Amino acid sequence: MSSQPRSGRRGDIELAGVCKSYDGGSLAVDGVNLKIPDGAYCCFLGPSGCGKTTILRMIAGHEDPTAGEILIGGEDVVGLAPVERRTAMMFQSYALFPHLTVRDNIGFALSVRGLGKAECRRAADAMIEKVRLGELADRLPAQLSGGQQQRVALARAAITEPRVLLLDEPLSALDEQLRVRMRQELRRMQRELGITFVHVTHTQLEAIALADLVVVMEKGTIKQAGPAREIYDHPRDRYVAEFLGGQNVLSARVEAVGEAAAVVSGPALKAVEVPLGGRRGLAAGDRIDFAVRRDDVQLVRPEAAGAAPGLASVASRVQAIEYQGAFVKVMLDNVGRDELVAYVPERTFFQDPFDVGDVVLAAWQGDRARLLA
């Protein structure tokens, strides 16, 4: 995040009651309120059709909201053209001009604005160095790899010195290895440029790896927004926990409520304690959901259960095993309708490996459970 304020170039964004409806009255975006700090890297995350790209286009100025305000740097920009908002957009397709060199593609926006040829070239060459494409300045897009083309598209968007750079699924066309490298490149560029990035993705790992602020969306509304670690480790409800992944979400019935924890029971769950986490108003008989991270679940053989006192546990059976390198993904019998999965560190698993069909106790420290809304 940028540490120096840029007078007159503030890129903080505020969405206030933003709605967008199309023909037939269906709401693509429904009353969204959000503040994105200046110089932040923000990722909108959600499935197809959740409204994230519509929000991106409204910030950019390619669409106007049906209702609500969009402020950039404290200025209401609804009705202003993208150039007046000082936003720039990098499209999923890159949209490079096939007949122009790397240098000319990057400098194109400046030439359109009337800058002289020498000035455009100097600015383009400076940006080429920032994206580390110096040796490729005279090549055509067809002579570049996918990752190199993406860097050209990023440089072309950034050369106009926007206060907000908008990225629409920028990594979706790349293979996994290149996506990882380009995540690093995007983060480096964002920090170096010091401007606000707003990035749309449906890939959970991408959002968590990149963003200062992750915004999880469903059906045109924001389900949860916050730092990546907070969203991942403290999901607010079942939807966020399941969409982000890495969590087991279990349903249960409250048997008793104490000062700091509720005692719950359910399918295969017997008197398991779940910390209240400050929640009030629970009573015996209430139905609740709680989450336990998959990497917090230990697998214990029933005959060794006495060696792990104080753990909450569920009796289950191994259904499938997948080796993932650093860990082994062990899929267990569902608990009622809820999926149960353990991520076991590779070395731990192979010290005493399980087989499909083995009966196990899936156990966790009681304070690792999270009560969901």
Beta strands, then each sheet from edge to edge (+ up, - down):
strand 1: 13-21
strand 2: 27-36
strand 3: 41-45
strand 4: 67-72
strand 5: 75-76
strand 6: 87-90
strand 7: 164-168
strand 8: 196-201
strand 9: 213-218
strand 10: 221-226
strand 11: 247-257
strand 12: 261-266
strand 13: 269-275
strand 14: 287-293
strand 15: 298-300
strand 16: 311-323
strand 17: 327-335
strand 18: 338-345
strand 19: 359-365
strand 20: 370-371
sheet 1: 2+ 1- 4+ 5-
sheet 2: 6+ 7+ 8+ 3+ 9+ 10-
sheet 3: 13+ 12- 11+ 14- 20+
sheet 4: 15+ 19- 16+ 17- 18+
end
